[in-house]
């Protein structure tokens, strides 16, 4: 498996994000602060990490499946995108789907980060598109 070097400044006091297993796609992001996500509410949780993503890549911020299933906590703008030219602190927008407040402690794993290659779109303006079997069907058109 190949790797890409990403420069990081770590002001969190936490260990750097790491892969839980040899085949994990995402690195665990940890909270740099103690905070509370109110019941049915959302909040921005900072990680204390600043990164320089190489040109041609992005980092996607995704929910942790365990938090989603066990605690009803998800990443609101999932996946969140960190662009290659962003140099600010990484923050994660958490959403609490439950009717109980969710306490976040410094060092808690709150999300995953996945490095992805980015391809640029070059538009080609045409008068019509090719026909497909699906056509314009969308938003549940195939049934359950």
MARNULUM-888066 format. One record per atom (N, C-alpha, C): residue number from 0; residue in one letter; atom name; x, y, z. Coordinates in Angstrom, 2 decimals, always signed. Last residue first. Layout:
{site NUM 'a' 'CA' {X Y Z}}
...
//
This chain:
{site 143 'x' 'N' {-37.79 -0.06 -2.93}}
{site 143 'x' 'CA' {-37.25 -0.05 -1.57}}
{site 143 'x' 'C' {-35.78 +0.03 -1.67}}
{site 142 'x' 'N' {-37.40 +1.56 -6.13}}
{site 142 'x' 'CA' {-38.21 +0.89 -5.11}}
{site 142 'x' 'C' {-37.55 +0.99 -3.76}}
{site 141 'x' 'N' {-36.01 +3.05 -7.91}}
{site 141 'x' 'CA' {-35.91 +1.60 -8.06}}
{site 141 'x' 'C' {-36.70 +0.84 -7.00}}
{site 140 'x' 'N' {-36.24 +5.73 -7.24}}
{site 140 'x' 'CA' {-37.06 +5.24 -8.34}}
{site 140 'x' 'C' {-37.00 +3.71 -8.51}}
{site 139 'x' 'N' {-34.94 +7.19 -5.28}}
{site 139 'x' 'CA' {-35.73 +6.03 -4.89}}
{site 139 'x' 'C' {-36.55 +5.42 -6.00}}
{site 138 'x' 'N' {-33.84 +9.37 -6.85}}
{site 138 'x' 'CA' {-34.49 +9.56 -5.56}}
{site 138 'x' 'C' {-35.45 +8.42 -5.23}}
{site 137 'x' 'N' {-34.52 +8.85 -10.39}}
{site 137 'x' 'CA' {-33.68 +9.10 -9.22}}
{site 137 'x' 'C' {-34.50 +9.17 -7.95}}
{site 136 'x' 'N' {-34.51 +8.79 -13.90}}
{site 136 'x' 'CA' {-35.00 +8.20 -12.65}}
{site 136 'x' 'C' {-34.02 +8.42 -11.51}}
{site 135 'x' 'N' {-33.78 +9.65 -16.37}}
{site 135 'x' 'CA' {-33.87 +10.66 -15.34}}
{site 135 'x' 'C' {-34.36 +10.11 -14.01}}
{site 134 'x' 'N' {-32.16 +6.66 -17.34}}
{site 134 'x' 'CA' {-32.66 +7.98 -17.75}}
{site 134 'x' 'C' {-32.64 +8.96 -16.61}}
{site 133 'x' 'N' {-31.69 +3.92 -17.22}}
{site 133 'x' 'CA' {-32.20 +4.63 -16.05}}
{site 133 'x' 'C' {-32.80 +5.98 -16.42}}
{site 132 'x' 'N' {-30.66 +3.35 -19.71}}
{site 132 'x' 'CA' {-31.86 +2.65 -19.26}}
{site 132 'x' 'C' {-32.50 +3.39 -18.10}}
{site 131 'x' 'N' {-29.69 +6.42 -21.38}}
{site 131 'x' 'CA' {-29.40 +5.22 -20.58}}
{site 131 'x' 'C' {-30.72 +4.58 -20.18}}
{site 130 'x' 'N' {-28.45 +8.53 -24.00}}
{site 130 'x' 'CA' {-29.57 +7.87 -23.33}}
{site 130 'x' 'C' {-29.06 +6.66 -22.54}}
{site 129 'x' 'N' {-26.20 +11.32 -23.71}}
{site 129 'x' 'CA' {-26.54 +10.00 -24.23}}
{site 129 'x' 'C' {-27.65 +9.38 -23.39}}
{site 128 'x' 'N' {-27.46 +14.73 -23.77}}
{site 128 'x' 'CA' {-26.66 +13.65 -23.20}}
{site 128 'x' 'C' {-27.08 +12.32 -23.79}}
{site 127 'x' 'N' {-27.16 +17.76 -25.74}}
{site 127 'x' 'CA' {-27.92 +16.67 -25.13}}
{site 127 'x' 'C' {-26.94 +15.62 -24.61}}
{site 126 'x' 'N' {-25.43 +19.79 -26.35}}
{site 126 'x' 'CA' {-26.86 +20.07 -26.46}}
{site 126 'x' 'C' {-27.72 +18.98 -25.82}}
{site 125 'x' 'N' {-22.60 +20.55 -24.17}}
{site 125 'x' 'CA' {-23.24 +19.84 -25.27}}
{site 125 'x' 'C' {-24.72 +20.18 -25.28}}
{site 124 'x' 'N' {-19.55 +21.55 -22.85}}
{site 124 'x' 'CA' {-20.93 +21.95 -23.07}}
{site 124 'x' 'C' {-21.46 +21.25 -24.31}}
{site 123 'x' 'N' {-17.55 +20.12 -20.68}}
{site 123 'x' 'CA' {-17.76 +20.10 -22.12}}
{site 123 'x' 'C' {-19.23 +20.39 -22.35}}
{site 122 'x' 'N' {-15.40 +21.01 -17.98}}
{site 122 'x' 'CA' {-16.73 +20.95 -18.58}}
{site 122 'x' 'C' {-16.66 +20.92 -20.10}}
{site 121 'x' 'N' {-13.40 +19.20 -16.10}}
{site 121 'x' 'CA' {-13.28 +20.09 -17.25}}
{site 121 'x' 'C' {-14.60 +19.96 -18.00}}
{site 120 'x' 'N' {-12.70 +18.70 -12.70}}
{site 120 'x' 'CA' {-13.69 +18.63 -13.77}}
{site 120 'x' 'C' {-13.34 +19.65 -14.85}}
{site 119 'x' 'N' {-9.97 +16.94 -11.22}}
{site 119 'x' 'CA' {-10.61 +18.20 -11.57}}
{site 119 'x' 'C' {-11.59 +17.97 -12.73}}
{site 118 'x' 'N' {-9.76 +14.61 -8.60}}
{site 118 'x' 'CA' {-9.71 +14.85 -10.04}}
{site 118 'x' 'C' {-10.47 +16.14 -10.33}}
{site 117 'x' 'N' {-7.98 +13.81 -5.74}}
{site 117 'x' 'CA' {-9.00 +14.69 -6.32}}
{site 117 'x' 'C' {-8.74 +14.84 -7.81}}
{site 116 'x' 'N' {-7.62 +11.15 -3.45}}
{site 116 'x' 'CA' {-7.14 +11.83 -4.65}}
{site 116 'x' 'C' {-8.29 +12.64 -5.23}}
{site 115 'x' 'N' {-7.96 +11.37 +0.09}}
{site 115 'x' 'CA' {-8.51 +10.99 -1.21}}
{site 115 'x' 'C' {-7.87 +11.82 -2.32}}
{site 114 'x' 'N' {-7.68 +10.26 +3.38}}
{site 114 'x' 'CA' {-7.02 +10.97 +2.30}}
{site 114 'x' 'C' {-7.54 +10.46 +0.96}}
{site 113 'x' 'N' {-9.90 +10.55 +6.00}}
{site 113 'x' 'CA' {-9.50 +9.70 +4.88}}
{site 113 'x' 'C' {-8.89 +10.58 +3.79}}
{site 112 'x' 'N' {-10.51 +10.53 +9.43}}
{site 112 'x' 'CA' {-9.99 +11.30 +8.30}}
{site 112 'x' 'C' {-9.49 +10.33 +7.25}}
{site 111 'x' 'N' {-13.28 +10.25 +11.68}}
{site 111 'x' 'CA' {-12.21 +9.64 +10.90}}
{site 111 'x' 'C' {-11.78 +10.60 +9.79}}
{site 110 'x' 'N' {-14.06 +11.35 +15.05}}
{site 110 'x' 'CA' {-14.32 +11.22 +13.61}}
{site 110 'x' 'C' {-13.15 +10.48 +12.98}}
{site 109 'x' 'N' {-13.39 +11.26 +17.74}}
{site 109 'x' 'CA' {-14.66 +11.88 +17.35}}
{site 109 'x' 'C' {-15.02 +11.69 +15.89}}
{site 108 'x' 'N' {-11.95 +9.96 +20.56}}
{site 108 'x' 'CA' {-12.00 +9.80 +19.10}}
{site 108 'x' 'C' {-13.37 +10.26 +18.63}}
{site 107 'x' 'N' {-10.90 +12.15 +23.18}}
{site 107 'x' 'CA' {-11.90 +11.22 +22.63}}
{site 107 'x' 'C' {-11.79 +11.17 +21.10}}
{site 106 'x' 'N' {-9.21 +14.19 +23.94}}
{site 106 'x' 'CA' {-8.61 +12.90 +23.61}}
{site 106 'x' 'C' {-9.59 +11.88 +23.07}}
{site 105 'x' 'N' {-11.46 +15.72 +26.12}}
{site 105 'x' 'CA' {-10.22 +15.87 +25.37}}
{site 105 'x' 'C' {-9.60 +14.49 +25.18}}
{site 104 'x' 'N' {-14.79 +14.46 +25.76}}
{site 104 'x' 'CA' {-13.61 +14.73 +26.58}}
{site 104 'x' 'C' {-12.40 +14.89 +25.68}}
{site 103 'x' 'N' {-18.06 +15.29 +25.31}}
{site 103 'x' 'CA' {-16.83 +15.02 +24.58}}
{site 103 'x' 'C' {-15.67 +15.40 +25.50}}
{site 102 'x' 'N' {-21.25 +14.17 +26.05}}
{site 102 'x' 'CA' {-20.04 +14.79 +26.60}}
{site 102 'x' 'C' {-18.83 +14.32 +25.79}}
{site 101 'x' 'N' {-24.35 +14.87 +24.86}}
{site 101 'x' 'CA' {-23.20 +14.01 +24.64}}
{site 101 'x' 'C' {-21.95 +14.75 +25.10}}
{site 100 'x' 'N' {-27.69 +14.87 +26.20}}
{site 100 'x' 'CA' {-26.44 +15.57 +25.90}}
{site 100 'x' 'C' {-25.31 +14.55 +25.75}}
{site 99 'x' 'N' {-30.35 +13.10 +24.63}}
{site 99 'x' 'CA' {-29.45 +13.25 +25.77}}
{site 99 'x' 'C' {-28.19 +13.99 +25.33}}
{site 98 'x' 'N' {-31.81 +12.45 +22.44}}
{site 98 'x' 'CA' {-32.42 +13.40 +23.37}}
{site 98 'x' 'C' {-31.62 +13.52 +24.67}}
{site 97 'x' 'N' {-29.69 +12.31 +19.43}}
{site 97 'x' 'CA' {-30.44 +11.77 +20.57}}
{site 97 'x' 'C' {-31.07 +12.86 +21.41}}
{site 96 'x' 'N' {-27.97 +13.14 +17.50}}
{site 96 'x' 'CA' {-29.32 +12.76 +17.06}}
{site 96 'x' 'C' {-30.21 +12.32 +18.21}}
{site 95 'x' 'N' {-25.73 +15.58 +17.35}}
{site 95 'x' 'CA' {-26.27 +14.64 +18.33}}
{site 95 'x' 'C' {-27.71 +14.34 +17.97}}
{site 94 'x' 'N' {-23.05 +16.17 +15.24}}
{site 94 'x' 'CA' {-24.49 +16.31 +15.42}}
{site 94 'x' 'C' {-24.96 +15.20 +16.35}}
{site 93 'x' 'N' {-20.01 +17.98 +14.80}}
{site 93 'x' 'CA' {-20.72 +16.81 +15.30}}
{site 93 'x' 'C' {-22.20 +17.15 +15.49}}
{site 92 'x' 'N' {-17.70 +19.05 +12.73}}
{site 92 'x' 'CA' {-19.06 +19.42 +13.10}}
{site 92 'x' 'C' {-19.80 +18.15 +13.50}}
{site 91 'x' 'N' {-14.38 +19.52 +13.59}}
{site 91 'x' 'CA' {-15.36 +18.52 +13.18}}
{site 91 'x' 'C' {-16.73 +18.97 +13.67}}
{site 90 'x' 'N' {-11.50 +21.24 +12.39}}
{site 90 'x' 'CA' {-12.65 +21.16 +13.28}}
{site 90 'x' 'C' {-13.64 +20.17 +12.71}}
{site 89 'x' 'N' {-8.16 +21.93 +12.11}}
{site 89 'x' 'CA' {-9.21 +20.99 +11.72}}
{site 89 'x' 'C' {-10.28 +20.98 +12.81}}
{site 88 'x' 'N' {-7.04 +25.26 +11.70}}
{site 88 'x' 'CA' {-7.21 +24.10 +12.57}}
{site 88 'x' 'C' {-8.35 +23.23 +12.06}}
{site 87 'x' 'N' {-5.95 +26.19 +8.33}}
{site 87 'x' 'CA' {-6.48 +26.41 +9.67}}
{site 87 'x' 'C' {-6.59 +25.12 +10.46}}
{site 86 'x' 'N' {-5.23 +25.90 +5.73}}
{site 86 'x' 'CA' {-4.16 +25.79 +6.72}}
{site 86 'x' 'C' {-4.64 +26.04 +8.15}}
{site 85 'x' 'N' {-6.18 +24.70 +2.55}}
{site 85 'x' 'CA' {-6.62 +25.12 +3.88}}
{site 85 'x' 'C' {-5.50 +24.90 +4.89}}
{site 84 'x' 'N' {-5.50 +23.61 +0.10}}
{site 84 'x' 'CA' {-4.98 +24.94 +0.42}}
{site 84 'x' 'C' {-5.44 +25.48 +1.77}}
{site 83 'x' 'N' {-6.79 +21.15 -0.08}}
{site 83 'x' 'CA' {-5.33 +21.17 -0.03}}
{site 83 'x' 'C' {-4.77 +22.54 +0.33}}
{site 82 'x' 'N' {-9.70 +21.01 +2.07}}
{site 82 'x' 'CA' {-9.03 +21.27 +0.80}}
{site 82 'x' 'C' {-7.52 +21.39 +0.99}}
{site 81 'x' 'N' {-11.59 +18.76 +3.63}}
{site 81 'x' 'CA' {-10.49 +19.68 +3.92}}
{site 81 'x' 'C' {-9.71 +19.81 +2.62}}
{site 80 'x' 'N' {-15.02 +18.10 +3.83}}
{site 80 'x' 'CA' {-13.84 +18.15 +2.97}}
{site 80 'x' 'C' {-12.85 +19.17 +3.50}}
{site 79 'x' 'N' {-17.14 +15.71 +5.39}}
{site 79 'x' 'CA' {-16.58 +17.06 +5.33}}
{site 79 'x' 'C' {-15.32 +17.02 +4.49}}
{site 78 'x' 'N' {-19.43 +13.46 +3.88}}
{site 78 'x' 'CA' {-18.13 +13.73 +4.47}}
{site 78 'x' 'C' {-17.77 +15.21 +4.36}}
{site 77 'x' 'N' {-21.30 +15.28 +6.26}}
{site 77 'x' 'CA' {-20.53 +14.08 +6.00}}
{site 77 'x' 'C' {-20.57 +13.67 +4.53}}
{site 76 'x' 'N' {-21.84 +17.39 +8.22}}
{site 76 'x' 'CA' {-21.59 +17.60 +6.78}}
{site 76 'x' 'C' {-20.73 +16.45 +6.26}}
{site 75 'x' 'N' {-22.00 +16.10 +10.79}}
{site 75 'x' 'CA' {-23.15 +16.71 +10.14}}
{site 75 'x' 'C' {-22.95 +16.89 +8.65}}
{site 74 'x' 'N' {-21.14 +13.03 +11.96}}
{site 74 'x' 'CA' {-20.56 +14.24 +11.38}}
{site 74 'x' 'C' {-21.63 +14.85 +10.50}}
{site 73 'x' 'N' {-22.97 +11.82 +14.87}}
{site 73 'x' 'CA' {-22.49 +11.73 +13.49}}
{site 73 'x' 'C' {-21.83 +13.04 +13.09}}
{site 72 'x' 'N' {-24.15 +9.82 +17.46}}
{site 72 'x' 'CA' {-23.35 +10.99 +17.11}}
{site 72 'x' 'C' {-22.80 +10.80 +15.70}}
{site 71 'x' 'N' {-25.40 +7.71 +18.76}}
{site 71 'x' 'CA' {-26.20 +8.59 +17.92}}
{site 71 'x' 'C' {-25.49 +9.86 +17.52}}
{site 70 'x' 'N' {-23.98 +5.81 +20.20}}
{site 70 'x' 'CA' {-24.27 +7.09 +20.87}}
{site 70 'x' 'C' {-25.13 +8.04 +20.03}}
{site 69 'x' 'N' {-23.73 +3.46 +18.65}}
{site 69 'x' 'CA' {-23.87 +3.36 +20.12}}
{site 69 'x' 'C' {-24.34 +4.65 +20.78}}
{site 68 'x' 'N' {-23.62 +4.34 +15.92}}
{site 68 'x' 'CA' {-24.49 +3.26 +16.37}}
{site 68 'x' 'C' {-24.77 +3.31 +17.87}}
{site 67 'x' 'N' {-21.79 +6.52 +15.93}}
{site 67 'x' 'CA' {-23.10 +6.63 +15.29}}
{site 67 'x' 'C' {-24.07 +5.59 +15.84}}
{site 66 'x' 'N' {-19.56 +5.47 +17.20}}
{site 66 'x' 'CA' {-20.26 +6.61 +17.79}}
{site 66 'x' 'C' {-21.66 +6.75 +17.22}}
{site 65 'x' 'N' {-18.92 +3.42 +15.33}}
{site 65 'x' 'CA' {-19.25 +3.10 +16.72}}
{site 65 'x' 'C' {-19.98 +4.23 +17.41}}
{site 64 'x' 'N' {-18.29 +4.83 +12.98}}
{site 64 'x' 'CA' {-19.47 +3.96 +13.02}}
{site 64 'x' 'C' {-19.88 +3.62 +14.44}}
{site 63 'x' 'N' {-17.56 +8.20 +12.83}}
{site 63 'x' 'CA' {-17.09 +6.92 +13.35}}
{site 63 'x' 'C' {-18.33 +6.04 +13.51}}
{site 62 'x' 'N' {-17.94 +10.21 +9.82}}
{site 62 'x' 'CA' {-18.35 +9.74 +11.16}}
{site 62 'x' 'C' {-17.63 +8.45 +11.54}}
{site 61 'x' 'N' {-15.15 +11.94 +8.21}}
{site 61 'x' 'CA' {-16.32 +11.05 +8.21}}
{site 61 'x' 'C' {-16.69 +10.64 +9.63}}
{site 60 'x' 'N' {-13.55 +14.10 +6.16}}
{site 60 'x' 'CA' {-13.85 +13.86 +7.56}}
{site 60 'x' 'C' {-15.18 +13.12 +7.62}}
{site 59 'x' 'N' {-11.10 +13.77 +3.68}}
{site 59 'x' 'CA' {-12.52 +13.70 +4.01}}
{site 59 'x' 'C' {-12.67 +13.37 +5.48}}
{site 58 'x' 'N' {-8.70 +15.76 +2.28}}
{site 58 'x' 'CA' {-8.96 +14.87 +3.40}}
{site 58 'x' 'C' {-10.45 +14.93 +3.66}}
{site 57 'x' 'N' {-7.44 +15.69 -1.09}}
{site 57 'x' 'CA' {-8.28 +16.27 -0.05}}
{site 57 'x' 'C' {-8.27 +15.30 +1.12}}
{site 56 'x' 'N' {-5.00 +16.38 -3.67}}
{site 56 'x' 'CA' {-5.64 +15.53 -2.66}}
{site 56 'x' 'C' {-6.58 +16.37 -1.80}}
{site 55 'x' 'N' {-3.71 +18.14 -5.26}}
{site 55 'x' 'CA' {-4.28 +16.98 -5.93}}
{site 55 'x' 'C' {-4.95 +16.01 -4.97}}
{site 54 'x' 'N' {-1.10 +19.09 -3.07}}
{site 54 'x' 'CA' {-1.96 +19.44 -4.18}}
{site 54 'x' 'C' {-2.44 +18.17 -4.88}}
{site 53 'x' 'N' {-1.06 +17.70 +0.26}}
{site 53 'x' 'CA' {-0.45 +17.93 -1.06}}
{site 53 'x' 'C' {-1.49 +18.27 -2.12}}
{site 52 'x' 'N' {-2.05 +19.50 +3.10}}
{site 52 'x' 'CA' {-2.37 +18.40 +2.20}}
{site 52 'x' 'C' {-1.72 +18.67 +0.85}}
{site 51 'x' 'N' {-0.98 +20.29 +5.99}}
{site 51 'x' 'CA' {-0.71 +20.77 +4.63}}
{site 51 'x' 'C' {-0.88 +19.58 +3.70}}
{site 50 'x' 'N' {-2.86 +20.90 +9.03}}
{site 50 'x' 'CA' {-2.18 +20.04 +8.06}}
{site 50 'x' 'C' {-1.98 +20.76 +6.73}}
{site 49 'x' 'N' {-3.27 +20.96 +12.45}}
{site 49 'x' 'CA' {-3.16 +21.81 +11.27}}
{site 49 'x' 'C' {-2.36 +21.00 +10.26}}
{site 48 'x' 'N' {-5.16 +20.07 +15.33}}
{site 48 'x' 'CA' {-4.31 +19.68 +14.20}}
{site 48 'x' 'C' {-4.41 +20.67 +13.06}}
{site 47 'x' 'N' {-6.99 +20.45 +17.28}}
{site 47 'x' 'CA' {-5.64 +20.92 +17.54}}
{site 47 'x' 'C' {-4.65 +20.56 +16.45}}
{site 46 'x' 'N' {-9.64 +19.87 +16.86}}
{site 46 'x' 'CA' {-8.72 +18.75 +17.02}}
{site 46 'x' 'C' {-7.30 +19.17 +17.40}}
{site 45 'x' 'N' {-12.87 +21.06 +17.99}}
{site 45 'x' 'CA' {-11.54 +21.25 +17.41}}
{site 45 'x' 'C' {-10.61 +20.10 +17.77}}
{site 44 'x' 'N' {-16.14 +20.83 +17.07}}
{site 44 'x' 'CA' {-15.15 +20.29 +18.00}}
{site 44 'x' 'C' {-13.79 +20.37 +17.33}}
{site 43 'x' 'N' {-19.09 +22.49 +16.91}}
{site 43 'x' 'CA' {-17.80 +22.38 +16.25}}
{site 43 'x' 'C' {-16.77 +21.97 +17.30}}
{site 42 'x' 'N' {-22.31 +20.92 +17.19}}
{site 42 'x' 'CA' {-21.23 +21.74 +17.71}}
{site 42 'x' 'C' {-19.96 +21.48 +16.93}}
{site 41 'x' 'N' {-25.87 +20.56 +17.54}}
{site 41 'x' 'CA' {-24.62 +20.37 +16.82}}
{site 41 'x' 'C' {-23.56 +21.27 +17.43}}
{site 40 'x' 'N' {-28.64 +18.75 +19.09}}
{site 40 'x' 'CA' {-27.87 +19.91 +18.64}}
{site 40 'x' 'C' {-26.60 +19.53 +17.89}}
{site 39 'x' 'N' {-30.01 +16.79 +20.39}}
{site 39 'x' 'CA' {-30.59 +17.33 +19.16}}
{site 39 'x' 'C' {-29.82 +18.49 +18.57}}
{site 38 'x' 'N' {-28.38 +17.72 +23.32}}
{site 38 'x' 'CA' {-29.38 +16.82 +22.73}}
{site 38 'x' 'C' {-30.02 +17.49 +21.52}}
{site 37 'x' 'N' {-25.16 +19.29 +22.76}}
{site 37 'x' 'CA' {-26.49 +19.22 +23.38}}
{site 37 'x' 'C' {-27.41 +18.26 +22.61}}
{site 36 'x' 'N' {-22.08 +18.31 +23.29}}
{site 36 'x' 'CA' {-22.99 +18.47 +22.15}}
{site 36 'x' 'C' {-24.39 +18.23 +22.71}}
{site 35 'x' 'N' {-19.56 +19.81 +25.18}}
{site 35 'x' 'CA' {-20.82 +19.07 +25.21}}
{site 35 'x' 'C' {-21.58 +19.37 +23.92}}
{site 34 'x' 'N' {-16.00 +19.38 +25.74}}
{site 34 'x' 'CA' {-17.18 +20.13 +25.32}}
{site 34 'x' 'C' {-18.41 +19.24 +25.42}}
{site 33 'x' 'N' {-12.56 +19.66 +25.93}}
{site 33 'x' 'CA' {-13.75 +19.14 +26.60}}
{site 33 'x' 'C' {-14.92 +20.01 +26.16}}
{site 32 'x' 'N' {-10.38 +19.27 +23.08}}
{site 32 'x' 'CA' {-11.06 +20.03 +24.11}}
{site 32 'x' 'C' {-12.17 +19.23 +24.77}}
{site 31 'x' 'N' {-9.52 +18.00 +20.90}}
{site 31 'x' 'CA' {-8.49 +18.74 +21.63}}
{site 31 'x' 'C' {-9.08 +19.49 +22.81}}
{site 30 'x' 'N' {-10.55 +14.77 +19.88}}
{site 30 'x' 'CA' {-10.89 +16.09 +20.36}}
{site 30 'x' 'C' {-9.73 +16.71 +21.12}}
{site 29 'x' 'N' {-9.06 +13.01 +17.13}}
{site 29 'x' 'CA' {-9.38 +13.15 +18.55}}
{site 29 'x' 'C' {-9.70 +14.61 +18.89}}
{site 28 'x' 'N' {-9.55 +10.86 +14.38}}
{site 28 'x' 'CA' {-9.34 +12.22 +14.85}}
{site 28 'x' 'C' {-9.81 +12.31 +16.29}}
{site 27 'x' 'N' {-8.16 +7.95 +13.04}}
{site 27 'x' 'CA' {-9.03 +8.50 +14.07}}
{site 27 'x' 'C' {-8.61 +9.91 +14.46}}
{site 26 'x' 'N' {-8.07 +7.44 +9.56}}
{site 26 'x' 'CA' {-7.31 +7.71 +10.78}}
{site 26 'x' 'C' {-8.28 +8.32 +11.80}}
{site 25 'x' 'N' {-9.39 +4.93 +7.36}}
{site 25 'x' 'CA' {-9.45 +6.20 +8.06}}
{site 25 'x' 'C' {-8.55 +6.24 +9.28}}
{site 24 'x' 'N' {-8.98 +2.39 +6.43}}
{site 24 'x' 'CA' {-8.95 +3.47 +5.46}}
{site 24 'x' 'C' {-8.84 +4.83 +6.15}}
{site 23 'x' 'N' {-7.09 -0.31 +7.72}}
{site 23 'x' 'CA' {-8.02 +0.79 +7.99}}
{site 23 'x' 'C' {-7.86 +1.87 +6.92}}
{site 22 'x' 'N' {-5.32 -2.42 +7.56}}
{site 22 'x' 'CA' {-6.17 -2.14 +6.39}}
{site 22 'x' 'C' {-7.22 -1.06 +6.64}}
{site 21 'x' 'N' {-4.05 -2.49 +10.04}}
{site 21 'x' 'CA' {-3.22 -2.39 +8.84}}
{site 21 'x' 'C' {-4.05 -2.03 +7.60}}
{site 20 'x' 'N' {-5.98 -0.42 +12.30}}
{site 20 'x' 'CA' {-5.51 -1.71 +11.79}}
{site 20 'x' 'C' {-4.72 -1.47 +10.50}}
{site 19 'x' 'N' {-6.14 +2.27 +13.00}}
{site 19 'x' 'CA' {-6.40 +1.25 +14.02}}
{site 19 'x' 'C' {-5.89 -0.12 +13.60}}
{site 18 'x' 'N' {-3.88 +4.80 +12.18}}
{site 18 'x' 'CA' {-4.77 +3.76 +11.66}}
{site 18 'x' 'C' {-4.91 +2.68 +12.72}}
{site 17 'x' 'N' {-3.90 +7.97 +13.93}}
{site 17 'x' 'CA' {-3.28 +6.75 +13.43}}
{site 17 'x' 'C' {-4.34 +5.78 +12.93}}
{site 16 'x' 'N' {-3.12 +11.33 +14.75}}
{site 16 'x' 'CA' {-4.08 +10.36 +14.24}}
{site 16 'x' 'C' {-3.35 +9.14 +13.68}}
{site 15 'x' 'N' {-0.75 +11.74 +17.45}}
{site 15 'x' 'CA' {-1.17 +11.98 +16.08}}
{site 15 'x' 'C' {-2.22 +10.95 +15.67}}
{site 14 'x' 'N' {-1.95 +12.17 +20.82}}
{site 14 'x' 'CA' {-1.12 +11.51 +19.83}}
{site 14 'x' 'C' {-1.62 +11.88 +18.44}}
{site 13 'x' 'N' {-2.61 +15.51 +22.13}}
{site 13 'x' 'CA' {-2.97 +14.12 +21.85}}
{site 13 'x' 'C' {-1.94 +13.50 +20.91}}
{site 12 'x' 'N' {-1.96 +18.10 +22.13}}
{site 12 'x' 'CA' {-1.53 +17.33 +23.30}}
{site 12 'x' 'C' {-1.89 +15.87 +23.18}}
{site 11 'x' 'N' {-2.56 +19.72 +19.94}}
{site 11 'x' 'CA' {-3.64 +19.13 +20.73}}
{site 11 'x' 'C' {-3.20 +18.53 +22.06}}
{site 10 'x' 'N' {-1.05 +20.72 +17.96}}
{site 10 'x' 'CA' {-1.15 +21.55 +19.17}}
{site 10 'x' 'C' {-2.15 +20.97 +20.16}}
{site 9 'x' 'N' {+0.84 +19.67 +15.45}}
{site 9 'x' 'CA' {-0.03 +19.09 +16.46}}
{site 9 'x' 'C' {+0.01 +19.93 +17.73}}
{site 8 'x' 'N' {+1.04 +20.02 +12.08}}
{site 8 'x' 'CA' {+1.37 +20.70 +13.32}}
{site 8 'x' 'C' {+0.36 +20.21 +14.34}}
{site 7 'x' 'N' {+2.14 +18.06 +9.33}}
{site 7 'x' 'CA' {+1.17 +18.28 +10.40}}
{site 7 'x' 'C' {+1.81 +19.08 +11.53}}
{site 6 'x' 'N' {+2.27 +17.08 +5.90}}
{site 6 'x' 'CA' {+2.86 +17.83 +7.00}}
{site 6 'x' 'C' {+1.78 +18.15 +8.03}}
{site 5 'x' 'N' {+2.05 +13.99 +4.50}}
{site 5 'x' 'CA' {+1.24 +15.15 +4.84}}
{site 5 'x' 'C' {+1.89 +15.82 +6.05}}
{site 4 'x' 'N' {+2.99 +11.78 +2.00}}
{site 4 'x' 'CA' {+3.47 +12.57 +3.13}}
{site 4 'x' 'C' {+2.57 +13.80 +3.28}}
{site 3 'x' 'N' {+1.28 +8.84 +1.30}}
{site 3 'x' 'CA' {+1.51 +10.21 +0.88}}
{site 3 'x' 'C' {+1.93 +10.99 +2.12}}
{site 2 'x' 'N' {+1.83 +5.39 +0.39}}
{site 2 'x' 'CA' {+1.51 +6.44 +1.34}}
{site 2 'x' 'C' {+1.88 +7.80 +0.75}}
{site 1 'x' 'N' {+0.58 +2.20 -0.83}}
{site 1 'x' 'CA' {+1.41 +3.40 -0.92}}
{site 1 'x' 'C' {+0.99 +4.41 +0.16}}
{site 0 'x' 'N' {+0.85 -1.17 +0.00}}
{site 0 'x' 'CA' {+0.00 +0.00 +0.00}}
{site 0 'x' 'C' {+0.90 +1.24 +0.00}}
//
